[in-house]
Each structure stands twice: as C-alpha cells, then as structure tokens.
Amino acid sequence: MKKTLMLVIGALALIFSSNALAAEEGAPAPDFTLKTLDGSNLKLSEQRGTVILLNFWASWCGPCRTEMPLLDDLYQEYRDYGFTVLGVNLDENRDQADRLLDKIPVTFPVLFDPQNSTSETYGVDAMPTTVLIDRNGVVRHHHRGYKDGYMDKYEDQVKALVLE
C-alpha cells in the first residue's frame, strides 16, 4: 500500500511539473508567440538559426534592473554573429514595464507575457530567469536569478554557441 501511494504521488508530481521539464537543458525550447513593444507578434520558432538569450524580467525586480543594461551590451556586441536577446516582461500592467524601459532603455526586442503563460511553460521560479537557446532551438543553459559575475558566464556561453 505504501509503495502504491508513493508511485501515485511520484506520477502526479511528474504530471504537474511537466511545464518545468519543457524548458529543460537539452530539450527543444517550447514555442510561443508574444506581443512586442510595437504591438506586433514575435514567434520563437521563427527565430530558428539565431542563438537566443531569453530573459524573463519584471519592473519590480531589482536584479533585473541591474542586469538589463548589461544584457543590452551583450546584445550589441554579438548581434552581428547571429545572436539576439529576447526580454520577456512579466508585469501584469504594461505601464509599469514601459516606465522602467523609459529609465533603462534597451535595444533588444522586449516581449510581454502578462498572463505568465510563457514563463510557466519555461518553469520560471526566480527573477530574473535566463535561458540560452542554440541555433537549432534547443535549450542549452537555464539560469535562475542574477548575481555579479553571471554576465561573464553568459558571455562565455554565448561565444561558444555562436561559434557552433
């Protein structure tokens, strides 16, 4: 009886955590379509052939504010090598994101996920969360949070992916 209960609990855990597993390193990146700053749609699968740094952020997140200009520098340095940053904002109220972008402007594409459906699919459980996707659409690295020194790690990983 105890073994059966443990098996049922384990199976339920797998079922309910399937979204988090969808963005697991080595797995295909889950596709999505989100609105951009200008109101057009961007579909992830249409970016195939490009190395993507997918960054989930919110206006209330202090580390996100620190990281954004650094991500923009990384984008500027490597975009000519088939690299892009896609910043996915999770604020429910777009005005909050717009106010932050007025203070911290970025040149990389910003997308909006106010219902958090994409962030749930990617298993975002820390802010910011950064996912590196290779040219074939495979998740290669998944980072939770941001601390000093992470940008060096991101740059090393981006360099390796654009050279593949």
Order of alpha helices (4+ residues) and beta strands (2+ residues): alpha-alpha-beta-beta-beta-alpha-beta-alpha-beta-alpha-beta-beta-alpha
